[in-house]
Amino acid sequence: MRSPTDEEFAGFRSKEEPTGLAAEPLNIIILGASFGGLSCAHHFLDTTLEQLSKTKDAGLTYRLILVGPSTHIYWNIGAPRAIVKSGLVKSEDQFLPIEPGFHKDRAKNFTIIQGKCVSMDATSRTVSIEWGKMADLPKIQTLPYHALIMCTGTSARSELLSLHGQYLETEAALNRIHQQIHHAKSIVVCGGGCSGVEVAGQLATYLNYKRHFPFRQKSSNPKKITLLSGGTTLLKEVSALGKPEICKKAEKQLKSLGVVVRHNIRVTSHESWFDQTGATRITFEDGTTHITDVYIDCTGVEPNSDFAPEAIKSRNGYILTNNKTLRVDVAGERVYALGDVASYSKNYVLDVYHGVPVVMQNLLNDLLLHRWKTANPDSDHREKFEALEQKEFDADLPKNSQICPITKFGGAGILGGLKLPSFAVWGLKGRNYVVHKAKMVVVDGGNPYASPVQGDKYYSGSKG
């Protein structure tokens, strides 16, 4: 990513309200440079700026700043297969550089910053960014925002399943786990959700069998793979939707691969390299312990919201978001949250992409309202504002979906509330974990699962 110049930094920090064509641009800051952040950035540069340019009110201009801790995105959709061994998912398909995706926007007032937001002040409308490798600059810079979109997502407990900073950390973690798995005789996967089910299935599929067609042939030295579930069933979210048969199907497929599934087992701690062999000691809720060669934690995610004031977060740390407008009303004007970090989301990828048009339309409306107020502060613009297209998030639109590839040619899953046959799981995800769509996410910002409807790149099916 290009490092901003000293002059640019001075401009970023300016709090002066523009009054004419030569005035300092207003900062539109997007926190998070993964699926949601990239989509919003492309939409702003490709569509929002053009729509704003049609109005000359107040002569306002804008600067888009995209902030993310990594120079590359991690295609963690394919993480369950990438974990197994090197080469199953190519490195260039897993980690894609962000900056080349915006080469077409070089002439626009746009900057990508490798850094992490460490604090937000809703009163002064500023965010403090801890920069990446910029030794010639202060480590933390405070920037004002005119509008703020929070797309910081969630982090899995394991750096194998999500970025925990710069992508090189996850790349190194994958290299380490490949070596450990290669020499291991026993592997424990902890977590009965979709990630745990997929990881256990992919490990068994690619490590314990020489072939899967026309019949399965087991390898001569299979590894003992155990999946620990903290509940009474796998895929409890699917079970809660009244689809217990899908959960049973997933467990049956895992057992057919030789995976040992244990329910009602809760891990309280795990200690890696507790001895000279490099094994991991697991401690359970009842005080008993177990030793395994490799331990993979797939037990859940935490929202990346440490930077946000407590007043705008839920008890669980998610950003309190208006479930329809996706505005963060408690944070003041022109503040939004999108995707996993937001309280409206069920942590499905479709919650991100079905939310993008809502956030971006409401951002446009709010920017237009500010332009009108700046140009004519004594006028009442309510009727004009209400005449604009208003978008609301439809919680029923991104229906609950979980697609879990398990075997070589199938798996279990639900899409749009409907049960998927095993071959459909393979076709939609298991064949190659849609790595061929990864570049599109960076270059275009579209939904990797979408079959565009009427030119809309965000929806994966009919809008009804």
Backbone torsions as a table, in degrees:
resi	resn	phi	psi	omega
1	MET	NA	145.7	179.7
2	ARG	-73.8	132.5	176.8
3	SER	-80.1	128.8	177.6
4	PRO	-61.8	148.8	178.1
5	THR	-79.3	167.7	177.5
6	ASP	-58.7	-39.2	-179.8
7	GLU	-64.5	-38.4	179.3
8	GLU	-65.4	-42.0	178.5
9	PHE	-60.3	-41.7	178.8
10	ALA	-60.9	-38.7	178.2
11	GLY	-68.2	-40.3	179.6
12	PHE	-58.2	-36.6	-172.5
13	ARG	-84.6	-7.9	-178.3
14	SER	-66.0	134.5	178.8
15	LYS	-108.7	8.2	-177.6
16	GLU	-69.7	135.9	177.4
17	GLU	-77.2	124.3	-178.3
18	PRO	-59.9	144.2	179.4
19	THR	-129.1	-0.8	-179.1
20	GLY	-168.7	-174.8	-174.5
21	LEU	-64.8	-28.3	-177.8
22	ALA	-91.8	4.1	-176.2
23	ALA	-71.6	160.9	178.8
24	GLU	-64.6	133.3	179.0
25	PRO	-62.7	153.8	177.3
26	LEU	-86.4	136.5	-177.7
27	ASN	-80.1	123.3	168.0
28	ILE	-105.8	108.1	-173.1
29	ILE	-106.4	129.8	174.6
30	ILE	-111.7	119.7	177.1
31	LEU	-95.3	117.8	-179.1
32	GLY	111.0	120.5	-176.6
33	ALA	-119.1	45.9	174.2
34	SER	-113.0	-144.2	-171.6
35	PHE	-54.4	-55.0	-177.0
36	GLY	-68.2	-45.7	-178.5
37	GLY	-63.3	-42.1	178.6
38	LEU	-64.4	-41.4	-179.6
39	SER	-63.1	-44.3	178.7
40	CYS	-65.1	-40.0	-179.5
41	ALA	-63.0	-46.9	178.8
42	HIS	-62.8	-41.2	-179.4
43	HIS	-63.3	-42.6	-179.5
44	PHE	-63.2	-46.2	-176.4
45	LEU	-71.7	-36.1	-175.0
46	ASP	-87.7	-30.6	-171.0
47	THR	-123.2	-52.4	-173.4
48	THR	-62.2	-45.6	-179.4
49	LEU	-60.0	-40.1	179.2
50	GLU	-64.1	-40.9	179.4
51	GLN	-67.4	-37.9	178.6
52	LEU	-68.1	-32.1	-177.4
53	SER	-67.5	-16.2	179.7
54	LYS	-75.0	-15.8	177.5
55	THR	-112.6	133.2	-177.3
56	LYS	-102.4	8.9	-177.0
57	ASP	-55.4	127.8	171.1
58	ALA	67.5	-5.2	178.2
59	GLY	61.9	33.4	-177.4
60	LEU	-80.6	146.1	174.1
61	THR	-127.3	166.0	-172.1
62	TYR	-134.8	150.2	175.1
63	ARG	-122.8	124.2	177.4
64	LEU	-93.6	128.7	177.9
65	ILE	-123.0	118.6	178.7
66	LEU	-104.9	121.6	-175.3
67	VAL	-114.6	127.2	176.4
68	GLY	-152.3	149.4	-176.1
69	PRO	-75.3	-13.2	-175.7
70	SER	-124.3	146.5	175.6
71	THR	-76.9	-15.1	-178.4
72	HIS	-127.6	150.9	169.1
73	ILE	-87.1	158.1	176.4
74	TYR	-110.5	121.3	178.8
75	TRP	-78.2	72.6	-173.9
76	ASN	-74.5	-5.6	169.9
77	ILE	-56.5	-36.8	-179.3
78	GLY	-93.1	8.3	-176.7
79	ALA	-57.0	-42.1	-178.7
80	PRO	-56.1	-34.6	178.0
81	ARG	-85.0	-36.1	-179.6
82	ALA	-63.0	-29.2	-179.0
83	ILE	-65.6	-31.5	-168.2
84	VAL	-62.4	-55.9	178.5
85	LYS	-165.0	160.8	-177.7
86	SER	-63.6	140.2	174.4
87	GLY	98.6	-20.6	178.9
88	LEU	-66.7	-36.1	169.8
89	VAL	-127.0	119.5	-176.7
90	LYS	-63.1	145.4	-178.7
91	SER	-58.3	-39.2	-178.8
92	GLU	-70.3	-18.0	174.6
93	ASP	-88.2	-24.2	-179.8
94	GLN	-80.7	-41.4	-173.8
95	PHE	-121.2	112.2	-176.1
96	LEU	-115.9	129.7	179.8
97	PRO	-65.9	140.9	-175.8
98	ILE	-81.8	-44.0	-170.9
99	GLU	-57.6	-43.5	-179.5
100	PRO	-58.7	-24.4	178.7
101	GLY	-67.2	-12.4	-178.4
102	PHE	-117.4	17.9	-179.1
103	HIS	-58.5	-33.3	-179.3
104	LYS	-67.7	-14.7	-176.2
105	ASP	-103.1	16.7	-176.0
106	ARG	-60.3	-30.2	-177.6
107	ALA	-79.8	-7.3	-177.2
108	LYS	-94.4	161.9	-178.4
109	ASN	-81.0	85.4	-170.8
110	PHE	-144.9	134.0	179.4
111	THR	-135.2	137.5	172.8
112	ILE	-105.4	129.1	-179.7
113	ILE	-117.4	125.4	171.7
114	GLN	-83.1	107.6	-177.9
115	GLY	-175.5	178.6	-177.0
116	LYS	-130.4	133.1	176.2
117	CYS	-74.4	124.7	-178.2
118	VAL	-107.4	-16.4	176.1
119	SER	-160.9	156.0	178.3
120	MET	-136.6	134.6	177.1
121	ASP	-117.0	106.4	-176.5
122	ALA	-71.5	-20.8	180.0
123	THR	-77.8	-50.3	179.0
124	SER	-83.9	-7.3	-179.0
125	ARG	56.0	56.9	178.0
126	THR	-133.5	156.2	170.6
127	VAL	-127.0	144.4	177.5
128	SER	-105.6	126.6	-175.0
129	ILE	-112.2	126.9	172.5
130	GLU	-90.6	114.1	-172.5
131	TRP	-75.3	162.3	174.3
132	GLY	-79.0	-132.3	-173.8
133	LYS	-82.8	82.7	177.2
134	MET	-134.9	76.5	-171.7
135	ALA	-64.5	-22.4	-176.5
136	ASP	-85.8	2.8	-178.5
137	LEU	-124.5	156.4	174.3
138	PRO	-55.9	144.8	-175.1
139	LYS	-63.9	-35.3	-179.2
140	ILE	-121.3	127.9	178.1
141	GLN	-119.4	141.8	178.6
142	THR	-106.3	125.1	-176.7
143	LEU	-119.2	137.9	174.0
144	PRO	-80.3	151.4	175.4
145	TYR	-125.6	141.1	170.8
146	HIS	-88.2	-37.0	173.6
147	ALA	-140.7	148.2	-176.2
148	LEU	-136.4	129.0	174.7
149	ILE	-118.9	120.0	-179.4
150	MET	-98.1	112.7	-179.6
151	CYS	-128.1	40.6	-171.0
152	THR	-79.0	-9.6	171.9
153	GLY	68.4	-156.8	177.7
154	THR	-127.4	162.1	175.7
155	SER	-119.6	131.6	172.5
156	ALA	-69.7	157.6	179.7
157	ARG	-66.7	-26.4	178.1
158	SER	-100.8	134.8	177.4
159	GLU	-71.9	-4.2	174.1
160	LEU	-73.3	-26.9	-172.6
161	LEU	-102.1	-13.1	176.9
162	SER	-159.5	161.0	177.7
163	LEU	-69.7	141.1	173.5
164	HIS	-122.9	48.5	-175.1
165	GLY	125.2	-142.8	178.7
166	GLN	-65.1	145.8	-174.2
167	TYR	-60.6	-25.4	-178.9
168	LEU	-60.2	-28.7	178.7
169	GLU	-66.9	-42.8	178.1
170	THR	-70.9	-37.6	177.5
171	GLU	-60.8	-42.6	178.2
172	ALA	-66.6	-38.9	179.0
173	ALA	-63.5	-38.7	177.2
174	LEU	-65.3	-41.8	177.9
175	ASN	-61.8	-39.8	179.0
176	ARG	-65.9	-44.7	-177.0
177	ILE	-67.4	-32.0	177.4
178	HIS	-61.5	-43.0	178.6
179	GLN	-65.5	-42.7	-179.1
180	GLN	-65.1	-43.6	-179.6
181	ILE	-64.8	-39.2	-178.8
182	HIS	-57.9	-39.1	-176.9
183	HIS	-93.6	-3.9	-172.8
184	ALA	-80.2	150.6	169.7
185	LYS	-106.6	-25.1	-179.7
186	SER	-133.3	140.2	179.8
187	ILE	-134.2	131.0	175.3
188	VAL	-114.7	125.7	174.4
189	VAL	-107.6	125.8	-177.4
190	CYS	-108.0	120.7	179.0
191	GLY	131.6	119.7	-177.1
192	GLY	-94.9	11.5	176.5
193	GLY	-82.0	-169.3	-175.5
194	CYS	-61.2	-42.1	-179.1
195	SER	-61.7	-47.0	-179.8
196	GLY	-63.0	-42.8	179.0
197	VAL	-62.3	-45.3	179.9
198	GLU	-64.3	-47.0	-177.9
199	VAL	-60.6	-47.1	179.5
200	ALA	-61.3	-42.7	-180.0
201	GLY	-65.5	-42.9	-179.9
202	GLN	-67.5	-38.6	176.9
203	LEU	-60.1	-48.9	-178.5
204	ALA	-66.0	-41.1	-177.5
205	THR	-62.4	-45.9	-172.0
206	TYR	-95.1	-15.0	-179.0
207	LEU	-103.3	-30.2	-170.0
208	ASN	-106.2	4.1	-179.4
209	TYR	-136.8	137.8	177.2
210	LYS	-79.3	-35.5	-179.9
211	ARG	-149.8	160.7	179.3
212	HIS	-127.2	-5.8	-179.2
213	PHE	-144.3	136.1	3.9
214	PRO	-78.6	-7.0	175.7
215	PHE	-146.4	159.9	178.6
216	ARG	-78.2	136.7	174.0
217	GLN	-127.4	117.5	-175.7
218	LYS	-72.8	147.6	176.7
219	SER	-73.3	161.5	-175.5
220	SER	-72.8	-26.0	-179.7
221	ASN	-128.0	70.0	-178.9
222	PRO	-67.6	149.7	178.2
223	LYS	-92.6	146.9	176.5
224	LYS	-82.0	115.9	-177.7
225	ILE	-114.2	125.0	-178.3
226	THR	-121.8	133.1	175.9
227	LEU	-110.5	122.7	179.6
228	LEU	-100.3	127.2	178.3
229	SER	-115.5	132.4	-178.7
230	GLY	-79.9	-9.1	-179.0
231	GLY	-115.8	-163.0	-178.2
232	THR	-90.0	-8.8	-177.7
233	THR	-149.5	159.5	170.8
234	LEU	-78.6	159.6	175.2
235	LEU	50.3	57.2	-174.5
236	LYS	-61.5	-27.9	178.1
237	GLU	-64.8	-38.0	178.1
238	VAL	-70.3	-40.4	178.2
239	SER	-60.7	-38.4	-179.4
240	ALA	-66.4	-19.6	178.5
241	LEU	-86.1	4.6	-179.8
242	GLY	82.5	27.0	179.3
243	LYS	-121.9	56.2	-176.9
244	PRO	-63.5	-23.3	-179.4
245	GLU	-64.9	-28.6	178.4
246	ILE	-69.9	-39.6	178.2
247	CYS	-63.3	-42.6	179.0
248	LYS	-66.0	-36.8	178.5
249	LYS	-63.6	-43.2	179.3
250	ALA	-61.6	-45.0	-179.5
251	GLU	-65.4	-39.4	178.9
252	LYS	-62.6	-41.9	179.9
253	GLN	-66.2	-40.4	177.8
254	LEU	-62.2	-45.1	-179.4
255	LYS	-65.8	-32.5	177.6
256	SER	-65.9	-23.1	177.0
257	LEU	-89.0	-2.9	179.5
258	GLY	93.2	7.6	178.5
259	VAL	-75.2	132.9	175.3
260	VAL	-87.0	121.8	-179.4
261	VAL	-108.6	123.8	179.6
262	ARG	-121.9	125.4	-178.2
263	HIS	-98.6	165.2	177.6
264	ASN	55.3	37.8	177.9
265	ILE	-116.2	120.2	-179.9
266	ARG	-116.5	128.4	179.1
267	VAL	-92.0	128.4	178.1
268	THR	-96.9	-26.2	177.9
269	SER	-163.3	158.9	173.1
270	HIS	-143.0	140.2	-175.9
271	GLU	-121.6	107.9	179.2
272	SER	-76.9	148.0	177.6
273	TRP	50.7	44.8	-179.8
274	PHE	-74.2	-13.0	174.2
275	ASP	-139.6	-175.9	-174.4
276	GLN	-73.4	-11.1	-178.5
277	THR	-82.3	-14.3	-177.7
278	GLY	86.7	5.9	-179.5
279	ALA	-73.0	169.3	179.5
280	THR	-116.4	134.2	175.9
281	ARG	-101.0	124.6	-178.9
282	ILE	-105.0	133.6	176.0
283	THR	-111.3	129.5	-177.7
284	PHE	-96.6	169.1	-176.6
285	GLU	-59.5	-31.1	-178.8
286	ASP	-85.3	4.5	177.5
287	GLY	93.6	-11.2	178.7
288	THR	-75.6	162.7	-179.0
289	THR	-128.1	162.9	178.3
290	HIS	-147.6	141.6	179.5
291	ILE	-111.0	131.2	179.1
292	THR	-136.2	153.9	179.3
293	ASP	-69.4	-39.8	-178.5
294	VAL	-134.8	135.1	177.3
295	TYR	-124.4	128.1	179.8
296	ILE	-122.0	119.5	-175.4
297	ASP	-91.4	114.2	177.4
298	CYS	-124.0	40.7	-168.7
299	THR	-91.1	4.9	176.2
300	GLY	141.3	-172.1	-176.0
301	VAL	-133.6	161.9	175.8
302	GLU	-127.9	138.5	179.9
303	PRO	-67.6	139.1	177.1
304	ASN	-85.4	75.4	-174.5
305	SER	-132.2	18.8	-179.0
306	ASP	-58.0	-27.8	-176.9
307	PHE	-73.0	-22.2	-170.7
308	ALA	-83.2	146.2	176.2
309	PRO	-61.4	147.7	-179.5
310	GLU	-59.7	-29.7	-176.5
311	ALA	-64.9	-20.0	-178.7
312	ILE	-108.7	14.4	-179.2
313	LYS	-119.0	151.9	173.8
314	SER	-78.0	175.5	179.4
315	ARG	-59.9	-30.3	-178.9
316	ASN	-89.4	2.1	175.7
317	GLY	94.3	5.4	179.3
318	TYR	-87.0	147.9	-178.5
319	ILE	-69.3	125.8	-178.5
320	LEU	-70.2	110.0	-172.1
321	THR	-119.4	139.3	172.0
322	ASN	-62.0	119.7	-171.9
323	ASN	-65.1	-14.8	-179.8
324	LYS	-104.8	-48.2	-176.6
325	THR	-88.8	-17.6	-175.9
326	LEU	63.9	17.6	170.1
327	ARG	-80.0	151.8	172.8
328	VAL	-99.2	83.0	-170.7
329	ASP	-58.6	-36.2	-176.9
330	VAL	-71.1	-11.0	-178.6
331	ALA	-97.4	0.3	179.3
332	GLY	101.2	-171.1	-174.8
333	GLU	-70.5	147.1	170.8
334	ARG	56.8	45.4	174.3
335	VAL	-127.1	132.2	-173.4
336	TYR	-137.8	159.8	174.0
337	ALA	-135.7	140.3	-175.1
338	LEU	-136.4	138.5	172.3
339	GLY	84.8	-155.7	-169.1
340	ASP	-58.3	-29.9	-177.0
341	VAL	-75.3	-15.0	-175.0
342	ALA	-90.9	148.6	-174.7
343	SER	-68.3	-21.5	-179.5
344	TYR	-73.5	-22.7	-170.0
345	SER	-79.5	145.2	173.2
346	LYS	-99.3	15.4	179.8
347	ASN	66.0	35.5	171.7
348	TYR	-107.4	147.2	-178.4
349	VAL	-62.0	-31.1	180.0
350	LEU	-68.0	-25.2	175.2
351	ASP	-63.3	-29.9	177.2
352	VAL	-69.9	-57.1	-170.3
353	TYR	-73.1	-30.2	175.2
354	HIS	-76.3	-14.8	176.9
355	GLY	-88.9	-22.3	-176.7
356	VAL	-58.0	-50.3	-179.8
357	PRO	-60.8	-31.3	179.4
358	VAL	-68.2	-51.1	-179.9
359	VAL	-60.2	-45.7	-173.5
360	MET	-72.5	-33.8	175.8
361	GLN	-68.4	-42.1	-179.7
362	ASN	-70.6	-32.6	172.8
363	LEU	-62.1	-47.1	178.7
364	LEU	-57.6	-47.2	-180.0
365	ASN	-59.2	-43.7	-177.5
366	ASP	-68.9	-35.5	176.7
367	LEU	-67.8	-39.7	177.8
368	LEU	-63.4	-42.8	179.1
369	LEU	-59.9	-42.3	178.6
370	HIS	-64.7	-38.6	178.4
371	ARG	-62.0	-44.4	-179.3
372	TRP	-64.5	-42.3	-179.8
373	LYS	-65.2	-36.4	179.8
374	THR	-69.0	-41.3	-179.2
375	ALA	-73.1	-36.4	-178.0
376	ASN	-136.1	76.8	-174.0
377	PRO	-65.3	-19.5	-177.0
378	ASP	-92.4	-3.6	-177.7
379	SER	-93.5	155.6	175.3
380	ASP	-96.4	117.2	-173.4
381	HIS	-104.3	13.6	-174.3
382	ARG	-62.1	-45.5	-178.8
383	GLU	-63.4	-41.3	179.0
384	LYS	-62.4	-41.5	179.9
385	PHE	-66.9	-44.3	-178.2
386	GLU	-67.6	-20.5	178.4
387	ALA	-77.5	-15.1	178.2
388	LEU	-70.1	157.0	175.1
389	GLU	-64.5	126.2	179.1
390	GLN	-108.6	130.4	178.3
391	LYS	-111.6	142.6	175.5
392	GLU	-130.0	144.9	178.5
393	PHE	-74.4	129.2	178.2
394	ASP	-98.0	106.4	-176.1
395	ALA	-63.4	-21.1	-179.4
396	ASP	-86.6	-12.7	-175.3
397	LEU	-71.2	-54.9	176.2
398	PRO	-79.6	74.9	-175.4
399	LYS	-58.7	154.0	-174.5
400	ASN	-54.1	128.8	-178.2
401	SER	-139.6	132.4	171.2
402	GLN	-143.6	122.0	-178.9
403	ILE	-119.8	115.0	-172.2
404	CYS	-121.2	93.4	172.2
405	PRO	-62.1	134.9	-177.6
406	ILE	-127.0	-58.9	-178.8
407	THR	-89.8	-178.2	-179.8
408	LYS	-61.7	-38.7	-174.2
409	PHE	-122.9	22.8	-179.2
410	GLY	-171.9	-164.5	-178.3
411	GLY	169.4	-157.2	-179.8
412	ALA	-134.4	149.3	179.4
413	GLY	179.8	172.0	179.2
414	ILE	-137.2	136.3	-179.6
415	LEU	-136.2	122.9	-178.5
416	GLY	60.2	29.9	179.7
417	GLY	83.9	-2.1	-177.5
418	LEU	-108.3	140.9	179.2
419	LYS	-69.1	135.2	179.8
420	LEU	-97.9	136.7	170.3
421	PRO	-68.4	158.3	-173.9
422	SER	-57.9	-42.2	-177.4
423	PHE	-65.8	-29.2	178.6
424	ALA	-69.3	-35.0	175.5
425	VAL	-61.0	-42.3	177.4
426	TRP	-63.1	-46.7	-176.5
427	GLY	-66.7	-39.1	-176.4
428	LEU	-78.0	-32.0	-172.9
429	LYS	-142.5	-45.3	-169.6
430	GLY	-68.0	-24.9	-177.1
431	ARG	-58.5	-50.2	-179.2
432	ASN	-147.8	16.0	-179.2
433	TYR	54.2	36.2	177.3
434	VAL	42.8	37.9	179.5
435	VAL	-64.6	-23.1	179.5
436	HIS	-69.0	-13.4	178.4
437	LYS	-95.2	-6.5	-174.6
438	ALA	-61.2	-43.1	-178.7
439	LYS	-62.7	-35.7	179.4
440	MET	-61.5	-37.8	179.9
441	VAL	-61.3	-39.4	-178.6
442	VAL	-77.2	-42.1	-173.3
443	VAL	-83.7	-31.4	-171.5
444	ASP	-119.1	-26.4	-178.7
445	GLY	80.6	14.0	-176.6
446	GLY	-85.7	168.8	179.1
447	ASN	-74.6	120.8	-177.7
448	PRO	-65.5	-18.8	179.3
449	TYR	-97.8	3.4	-171.1
450	ALA	-83.0	141.9	161.1
451	SER	-109.1	99.0	-167.8
452	PRO	-48.3	132.4	179.6
453	VAL	-106.7	118.0	178.9
454	GLN	51.8	43.0	177.4
455	GLY	78.4	4.9	-178.8
456	ASP	-91.2	120.1	-175.0
457	LYS	-89.7	4.3	-174.9
458	TYR	-102.7	-28.0	-173.2
459	TYR	-93.8	141.7	-176.3
460	SER	-95.4	4.0	-179.8
461	GLY	-174.2	-169.1	-178.6
462	SER	-60.9	139.3	178.1
463	LYS	-81.4	-3.5	177.5
464	GLY	67.2	NA	NA
